[in-house]
């Protein structure tokens, strides 16, 4: 699958999309003083429940986690078989088109809407795994540019974005868009990103994660950390989640207080 490029331009389209209903959203309340809210996005065929159970065990008492479930939709790579997906994936081969740009916009807007209801003094973030990680990284580019791919304004300010075992949608046009605006370049330079990938990933190959990090850096995301894990496949391990906790604590200034 060609995760690093887009089969269609990331811009306005006149075609009307079929709407899909999102599944259940799971919320993990902060165990201490509420300092940050992070929307966490699952991978293809998964749901918000599995990640909410893991995130609840992390030593981050000041974080509220929102774990939505993607709509169930036909996925072209599976011959049209329906499963939970943030956008359609057309071809899992190395050279196929990478994803459904309009669907990515819709999911990024759904995530931003979940964050827009949070208190003004709380820092906001997005994270995800695999396709969820791709949607999180895409949201980071929308936040920096100030607009979605369809040119609608992006409504929230992000303080942290995490992509595990994912890739970057719409990478071809990213550098041009960010260089076209001083405000966009400033937002890109200041937004902290954590990109993690296992060298043994046989679903989203490591080279796609590595390439995504390179494109983000070259497009102006200077506050980017890229972590690799030898032997790690398409899953998470405690070492990786420990890295996520340390990174979030440092970047969001979490104090660990429970009152």
C-alpha positions in Angstrom: 0.0 0.0 0.0 1.4 3.4 -1.0 0.7 5.1 2.3 3.0 8.1 1.5 1.0 9.6 -1.4 -2.6 10.4 -2.4 -4.5 9.0 -5.3 -6.7 12.1 -5.4 -6.0 15.8 -4.8 -6.5 17.0 -1.3 -8.9 19.7 -2.2 -12.6 20.6 -2.6 -14.8 18.1 -4.5 -18.4 18.5 -5.6 -19.4 14.8 -5.2 -21.8 14.1 -2.4 -20.5 11.6 0.1 -22.6 8.9 1.6 -22.9 9.5 5.4 -21.9 6.9 7.9 -23.0 6.6 11.5 -20.2 6.6 14.1 -20.2 3.8 16.7 -20.1 4.2 20.5 -17.6 6.6 22.1 -15.9 5.5 25.3 -14.6 8.0 27.8 -11.9 7.5 30.4 -12.2 10.2 33.0 -9.1 11.7 34.6 -8.3 10.3 38.0 -6.7 13.6 39.1 -6.8 17.2 38.1 -8.0 17.5 34.5 -5.2 19.1 32.5 -5.5 17.5 29.0 -8.0 15.7 26.8 -6.8 13.4 24.1 -9.0 11.7 21.5 -7.5 8.3 20.7 -8.4 6.5 17.4 -8.4 2.8 16.9 -7.2 0.9 13.9 -9.1 -0.8 11.0 -11.7 -3.2 12.2 -11.3 -2.3 15.9 -13.4 -0.2 18.2 -13.0 2.4 21.0 -13.6 0.0 23.8 -10.3 -2.0 23.4 -8.2 1.2 23.5 -10.1 2.7 26.4 -9.3 -0.3 28.5 -5.6 0.0 27.8 -5.5 3.8 28.2 -7.3 3.6 31.6 -4.2 1.6 33.0 -1.7 4.3 32.0 -0.1 6.4 34.8 -1.5 9.7 33.4 -4.1 10.8 36.0 -4.5 14.3 34.5 -5.6 13.1 31.1 -9.2 12.5 29.9 -9.3 10.0 27.0 -12.1 10.0 24.4 -12.1 6.8 22.4 -14.7 7.0 19.5 -15.6 4.1 17.3 -15.3 4.6 13.6 -18.3 4.0 11.3 -18.9 0.6 9.8 -18.4 1.0 6.1 -17.5 -1.1 3.0 -13.7 -1.2 2.7 -12.5 -1.6 -0.9 -9.3 -3.4 0.1 -11.5 -6.2 1.6 -13.7 -6.5 -1.5 -16.3 -4.1 -0.1 -16.7 -6.1 3.1 -17.9 -3.7 5.8 -15.8 -3.1 8.9 -15.1 -0.1 11.2 -12.8 2.3 9.4 -12.0 6.0 9.6 -11.9 6.2 5.8 -11.9 3.8 2.9 -8.7 1.9 1.9 -8.7 1.0 -1.7 -5.6 -1.2 -2.2 -3.2 -2.8 0.3 -0.6 -3.5 -2.4 2.6 -1.6 -2.4 1.7 0.6 -5.4 -2.0 1.1 -5.0 -3.8 4.3 -4.2 -3.6 5.0 -0.5 -6.9 6.3 0.9 -10.2 8.1 0.8 -9.4 11.8 1.2 -13.0 12.9 1.7 -13.6 10.2 4.4 -10.4 11.3 6.1 -11.7 14.9 6.2 -15.0 13.7 7.7 -13.3 11.7 10.4 -10.9 14.5 11.2 -13.9 16.9 11.6 -15.6 14.3 13.9 -12.5 14.3 16.1 -12.2 18.0 16.2 -15.9 18.3 17.2 -15.3 16.0 20.1 -12.5 18.2 21.3 -14.3 21.5 20.8 -16.6 20.8 23.7 -13.7 20.6 26.2 -12.9 23.4 28.8 -10.8 26.3 27.5 -8.0 25.7 30.1 -7.5 22.1 29.0 -4.8 21.2 26.5 -6.0 19.1 23.5 -4.5 16.2 21.7 -5.1 13.4 19.2 -3.5 10.0 19.0 -4.1 6.8 17.2 -2.9 3.4 16.0 -2.5 2.3 12.4 -5.5 3.9 10.5 -6.2 5.9 13.6 -2.6 7.1 13.6 -3.0 8.2 10.0 -6.1 10.2 10.9 -4.2 11.7 13.9 -1.3 12.8 11.7 -3.7 14.1 9.1 -5.4 16.2 11.8 -2.0 17.6 12.7 -1.5 18.9 9.2 -5.1 20.3 9.1 -4.4 22.1 12.4 -1.1 23.6 11.1 -2.6 24.6 7.8 -5.8 25.9 9.5 -8.1 24.0 7.1 -9.2 20.6 6.2 -8.5 19.2 2.7 -11.9 20.4 1.6 -10.9 24.0 2.6 -13.3 24.2 5.6 -11.6 25.9 8.6 -10.0 23.6 11.3 -11.6 24.7 14.6 -9.3 23.6 17.5 -5.8 24.2 18.6 -3.8 21.0 19.2 -1.0 20.7 21.8 0.1 17.1 21.0 -0.4 14.5 18.3 0.7 10.8 18.4 0.8 8.3 15.5 1.6 4.7 16.3 2.2 2.3 13.4 0.5 4.6 11.0 1.3 6.8 8.0 0.7 10.3 6.7 -2.1 10.9 4.2 -1.9 13.7 1.6 1.9 14.1 2.0 2.4 15.3 -1.6 0.7 18.7 -1.1 1.7 19.2 2.5 5.0 21.2 2.1 3.5 23.5 -0.5 0.4 24.3 1.7 2.5 25.0 4.8 5.0 27.2 3.0 2.2 29.3 1.5 1.4 30.8 4.9 3.6 32.2 7.7 0.9 31.3 10.2 0.8 27.7 9.0 4.6 27.4 9.2 4.6 28.8 12.7 1.9 26.4 13.8 3.7 23.5 12.2 7.0 24.4 13.9 5.4 24.5 17.4 3.1 21.5 17.3 4.7 18.5 19.2 4.4 15.2 17.2 5.3 11.7 18.3 5.6 9.1 15.5 6.4 5.5 16.5 6.9 2.5 14.3 8.0 -1.1 14.7 10.7 -2.4 12.3 8.9 -5.7 12.1 5.5 -4.3 11.1 4.1 -6.4 8.3 0.8 -4.5 7.9 2.0 -0.9 7.6 5.6 -1.4 6.7 8.2 0.5 8.7 9.4 2.4 5.6 6.0 4.1 5.5 6.3 5.4 9.0 9.9 6.5 8.5 8.9 8.3 5.2 6.0 10.0 7.0 8.2 11.3 9.7 10.7 12.6 7.0 7.9 14.4 5.1 6.6 16.0 8.3 10.0 17.2 9.3 10.8 18.6 5.8 7.4 20.3 5.7 8.2 22.3 8.9 7.2 20.1 11.8 10.4 20.7 13.8 9.0 19.5 17.1 8.8 15.9 16.0 10.1 12.8 17.8 10.4 9.6 15.7 10.9 6.4 17.8 11.6 3.0 16.3 11.3 -0.4 17.9 13.3 -3.4 16.7 11.2 -6.5 16.1 7.9 -4.8 16.9 5.1 -5.8 14.6 1.7 -4.2 14.1 0.8 -4.0 17.8 1.8 -2.1 20.9 4.1 -3.2 23.7 4.6 -1.8 27.3 7.9 -0.1 26.3 6.1 1.9 23.6 3.3 3.0 25.9 5.9 4.0 28.5 7.5 6.2 25.9 4.0 7.7 25.1 3.4 8.5 28.8 6.8 10.1 29.2 6.4 12.1 26.0 2.9 13.4 26.9 4.0 14.3 30.5 6.8 16.4 29.1 5.1 18.0 26.2 1.8 18.8 28.0 3.4 19.8 31.3 1.3 17.2 33.2 2.1 17.4 37.0 0.7 14.0 38.0 -1.5 15.5 40.6 -4.6 13.6 41.8 -6.4 16.6 43.2 
